[in-house]
Structure formats: C-alpha cells, structure tokens
C-alpha cells in the first residue's frame, strides 16, 4: 500500500518537473524527495489512523463434525462431497442387526413386565374378594361366639361347645388379619407407580427406549439444512462414536462471517456501523461494500486458562490484533465465485477526517487491480535455470 502511494507521488513529481520545466539538480531533487516524504508521511499517518486498512481478512463459517452415536459397520453412504441436504436427510447407515436384536429383547421384557402387572391387578381383585369372605366368616363366628357366651352363663351350652365357638372366632380374626396384610401388599405393588407404571414396567420401558434410540442412531441424518463438505466414510468401514474421529464434515446453512484483523492502533476509530470495503484476490478490479457489525472485545493472546503453574512474564509476547466482523449484502456477490474461506483486504472508513477516505478508496482499488498479477504456475522448475 505504501509502495502504491510512493509510486503515485513519484508519477506526480515527474509530471511536475516536466510540466513546469523545473531544473533537475541536487537542490530540486532533495527538495522534492524531502517534501514528498514529509507530505506522504503525514497523509499516510492520518489516513491509516482514521481510515484503517488490513491485509488480513477471511470468510469464516461454522461446521459440525459428524460422529455416530453407535458403533458399527457402515452399509450405505447416501451423500457425497459438496452435496446440499435438508434437515433429517440420511447421511449414512450403520448395520442395524445387533441393535434390532436388542430392541426385540427389550420389547419381550417389557411385555413380560406388563403381563406381570396385569396379573398383579387381577391378584389384587382376588385378594379383595378373599378379605370380604374372611370378614364374613369372622362376623358369623363372632355371632356364634357371642350367643354361646350368653348361653354359657346360664349353663345352657357345654364348656366344649363354648370353647369351640371361641376358637373358631379367634381363628377367623387371624384369617382376616392375614388377608388384610396380603391385600395391603398387593395394593402397594399395584399402586407404587412411576408415571403410571410399576417400577418393573418403567424400567423395561426405559431400557426399550434406550435400545430404540441406539437402533434409530444407526441411520445418521443431517442435523440442519446445510452442505456436506467432505465425506470420509465408505461402505464397509467401522464407524465409532469417538469425538476426535469424525466421519463427515457438515456446514450449516447459515450466514458466513467475514472477519478482518486490524492493528490495535485502529481500535479508537473503528465503530459498529462504519462503512467498509473489501478487495478479494478472487475478484480482481472489484470492490465489495459492507459495514462493521461487530468488534471483538478481547484478543486471543490475553486469554488465561487454569494450568496449575504461575504465569511466566516471558510468555507475554505478541501484540495481538483486533478482530472486526464485516457484513455484506449477499447480492453483492452475484456473478462472482467467492468461496467460504477466501481472503480479502479490508478498509474501514470512520467519520473522522472524511476527506482522507478518498485516498484510501483509490489505493484500495489500485490494490485490487494488482490482483490480476500472480505467479502461480510460472516459477522455474527445480534444477532449471
């Protein structure tokens, strides 16, 4: 950028010497050089501070590494690199045989638990009827006992008959107590529920739900609308639920972020809402307008994490740069192939010294035109001169 300014000034100086026929001697050359250096230094310093420029900028995008929830052999891959997908579309499938067997087993266990619950409810009904019968027998025995007690006082009934009536009554009372205890246990078994189910049925349902989840997880689907960036998995490969070994990279269908990194000197002049322009090497000669939508509140070099060791002063290295997010109208890129991850050079125009912004705009456009010149593919092969 500085070189472009110097070349521009040099062109104007040569033109001035020829147009005004200024004699070329040591005095005039030194005057032109020193005057130009001073003038350009003041212009560059004012422009750089009030309308900062950064050559470091890039389009960033969020991705999700796709890792299966279950382990198994991949039997089908339904997508390919760079494919657009919708939320819920199948990405790949894992052999479900073992997981289906577990689901079948858990379904059988659930059916058995539910059958036992129904048996417990039927048993409760039988016990309730048995309690009623025992209570009726007790009441009948009590009537006989009460009658024999009165008759015994008048010596109308024998001692043996009276004792038999008493024993029959006491036995019926014990039977009622035993039946009531059984009824209480049966009611506890039926009434002790979790969300309307006995503990055994609830446990069986939970186990079936977990097994069904694993079975459903053998079909890996797209989490949201987006694009499959790269597919590593192939049929026959073993997919494992290891976070550090993703089998597919997925990019979400959400706006990408262009982040430019400025020197800290520019922190006082960049504000949210400021106009910005970006020149991409991929589009020589074109400038893309945008605006500042977010300014970083922290620099990575200042981050501290607990490590168990005291911070060493010698580790305080690197100035760090201020990250600024630029937003564009996507229609600005119609007709251009500006891929995610492309870099660009950025200028931000503040509301200070607005007249100096013209020079920054001109220089940025000049820099954009230089993107037509590149050398990849034209270097000398190794060993050739």
N, C-alpha and C positions, 0 to 999 in steps of 0.2 A: 504494500500500500504506500509506504514511504517512498519507494522507488518510483512509483507512478507519479507522485507529487513532484519529485525531483525532475523526472523526465519532462513533465508538463512545464515546470518553471524553466527548465533548460530550453525548451522549444520557444517559449515566450521571450527569453533573454536573447536568443539568437535572432529571432524576428525583430526585436527592438534594435539590436545592433545594426542590422541591415536596413531597417526602415528609416531610422533616424541617422544613419551613417555615423555612428559613434566610432571614434578611432579605437582600434584594438591595441591596447598597450597594457603594461603591468598594472597601472593605476585603475583603468576601467575594468579590467578583468577581476582584480581583487575587490573592487567596489561591488561589482555585480555578484560575485561569489558571496562576500560577507553580507551584503544586503539581502541576497536571496536566502542565505542560511538563516539569518535573523527573522526575516519575514515568514519563511516557511516553518521555522521552529515555533513561532507564535501562533501561526494558523493551525499547525498540526496539534499543538498542545491544547488550544482552545477547542478544536474540533473533536479531538479524542476524548476530552473530558465531558463535553456537553452532548455529543452525539457518538457514543462509544461504538466500537466495532469489535467483532470477534471472528476469528477464522475457525473456531471450534464450535460446531453445531451439528446436531444429528436428529433424525426422526427415530423415536423410540416407540416400542409397542409392547404390550403385555402378552405373555404366553403362559400356558399351563402345561407342565409335563404330565402326560397321561400315564398313570400307573394302575394296573388292575388291582381290584380288591382281593382277588383269589389267585391261587397258583394253578397252572395247568398248561396243557399243550394247545397252542393256537391251531384252530382248524379252518379259520376263514379270516381274511383281511378284506374289508369292504371298501377301503378308501385308498387313495394314492396321494403322492406329494402335490401340494398346492390346490387340493380339492376344496371347494366351498361346501359346507354342510350346515344343516339346521339342528337346533337343539333336539336331542333324542335320536338323531340318526345313528345307525350302527357303524362303529369304527372297526371292531374286530370281535371274533368269537373265540371262546375257550371251550375245550371239550367238557360238556356238562355231565358226562356219565356218572362219575363218582358223586357229584353234588345232587343229581337226581335221585340216586340211591339213598342218600342221607335224608332227603325230603320225604321219600316214601317211608323210610323207617320212622321218622318223626310223626308222620301222619298216622301210622299204625299205633304208635304210643299214645297219641292224642285220642284216637278212637277208643283205645282201651281205658284211658283215664275217664273219658266222658261216660263210657259204659259203667264203670265202677261208681261214678257219681249218680247215674240213674238208679243203679242197684241200691245205693245208699239212701236215695229218696224213697224207693219202694220199701226198703227195710224200715225206714222211719214210720211209714204208714202202718206196717205190720206191728211194730212195737207199740205205737199209739193204741192200736186195737187191743193188744195184749194187756196194756195198762188198764184200759177200760174194763176188760174181762176180769182182771185181778182185783180191781176195785169193787166190782160187782160181787165177786166171791167173798171178798173181805166183809162187805156190808151184810151179806147173807149170813156169814159165820158170826158176825157180831150180833145179829138179831137172835140167833140160836143161843149164843153165849149169854146175852142179856136175859133171855127167857129162862134158861137153866139156872142162872144166878138167883132169880126170884123164886123159882121152884125149889131150889136147894135150901133156901131159908125156911121153907115150910115142910122140908123133908119129903117133897113130892117126887123129886128125881134123885137117882142114886149118885153116890160120890163118883163112881166110874164114869157115868154119862156126863156129869158136870165137868170132869177133868178132860174128857174127850172134846167137849164143846170148847173148853178154854184153849186147848192145844190147837184145835182147828182154827180158832180165831187168831191166835198168835202166829200160826204158820201163814195164814192169809195176809196178815200185816207185813210179814217178812217178804212174801212174794210181791206185794205191791211196791215195797221199798226197792227191791231188786229191779223190778220192771221200770220204775221211775228213773233209777240210775241209768239203765240201758237207754231209756228214752232221752235222757239228758246228753249222753254221749253221742247218740245218733243225731240229735239236733245240732250239737256242736260241730259234728262232721259236715252236716249239710249247710249250716248257716255260716260257718267260718269261710268266707269267700274273699277273693281279691278281684275287684271289678266284676263281680257277679259270678266268679268261677272259684271252685275249690283250689287250694294250693297246688294239688297234683295236676289239675287241668290247666291252671295258669302256667305252671312250669312247662307242661307239654306244649302249650301254645307258644310260649316264648322260645322254646327250642325249635319249634317248627318255623317260626318267623325268622330266626337266625339262619336256619338251613335254607329257607326260601330266598333270603337275601343273598346268600352265597351263590345259590343257583342263578338268580337273576343277574348277579355280577359277572357271570361267565359271558354275558353279552355286554361289551363295553360300548357306551354311547357317548355322543358329543354332549358336553356339559351345557353349552350355549350355542347360539349361532356363531359361526366363525369359519376358520380355514385351517386345514391340516397342513402344517408347514413341512414336516418331514416324518416319514414312516420308517421306523427301524425294524419293526416286527415282520415276520414272514410265517406262512403256514408251516407247522412242524416245530417251530421254536417254542421253548418253555418260557412262558410269561410268569413273572413272580412279583408279588407286592412289595417291592423294595423302592423306597422314595428316590434313592440315588441311581436307580437304573430304569429311567422312563423308556417306554417302548414307542412313544409317539409324542410329537411336539404340536400343540394346538394353540392357535392365535385367536383370541376372542374378537368378535365383530364390534369393536368399539373404537372411538377416535384415537388416532395415533398422536403422540406428543413430539413436538419439535423443541428441543432444549439446546440453548446456546450458552456457552460458558464464558463469562467475562472476567477480566481482572477486577480485583477488589477496588481499584481506583474509580471504577464506574458506578459503585454502589449508590452514591448520593444523587445520581442523575436519572437512573432508571426507575420508572414508576409503572404500576399497573395501568394499562390503558394507553401507554405510549405507542406511537406508530413504529413499526419495524419493517424492514425489508430483508429478504434473503436471496442470495445468489447460489444456485446449485450447480456444481460441475456437470451434472447430467443435462442441464438446460442452458448451454452457453448463450449469452446475449439476452437472457430473460431475467427479470426481477419479479419476485413474488411478494406482494404486500401482506402484512399481517399486523397483529397487535400483541402487546405484552399482556398475558393473562395471569401469570403467577411468577413471583420472585422467591427464590429459595431463602429460607430463614436460618439455614445452618450450612456449614461446609463440612464435607466428609472428614477432612483432616482433624477437625476438632472433636470428633466423636470419641467417647471413652466407654470402655466396657470392663466389667469386673474380671480381672485375670489372676488375682492373688499376689501380684507384685506391684511395688510402688512405681509410679510413672517416672521414667528417666528423662531429665531435661534435654538430653541429646536426641530424644525422639521427636522433639518439637521441630520438625523440618517440613518444608514445603509450604508455600503461601496459601495454596488453595484458590479456587475460582468460584465466582458467584453464578449459580445456575438460574437461567431465566427461561420460562416457557413461553413460546410464541404460538399463537393460534392463527390459522388461515381459514379462508373460505375454500372448501374443497373444490368448488367450481373453478378456482384459480388454476387448478392442475389439469383441467380438461385438455386433452390433446397431448399431455406430457406423461412420460413414464418416470414418475418419481416414486421409487420403491421404498418400502419401510426400511429404515436403517441408512438411507442415503445421507450424506453430509452436506452442509451448506455454510456459507459465510454470511454473517448477520450484522446489520446495522440497526441501532435503535435511535430514534430522533426524539429528544426531550423538548420541553417548551422553553429551554434556556438557549440564548444565542441562536435563534431560529435561522438567521441568515447564513450561519455556517453549515446548516444542514444541506444547502445546495451543493457544496463541495463534496460532502460525504456521499450524497446521492450520485454525483458524477463519478467519483472514484469507485464506488461500488459497481456502477455499470461498466466502467472501464475494466475492472477486475473480472466481471462476468464475461466480457468479450475475450479475455485471455484464456478462458476455459476451452476455447476452440483449439488451443495449442497443448498437445500432450504427446508423450514419447513412448508409451507402452507399445511393444511390438517392433520398435525400431532400434533397440540397442544392438550393439555388436555382439554376436555370439561369442561365448567364452573361447579364448585362444586365438581369435581372429583380430587382425589389426588393419 
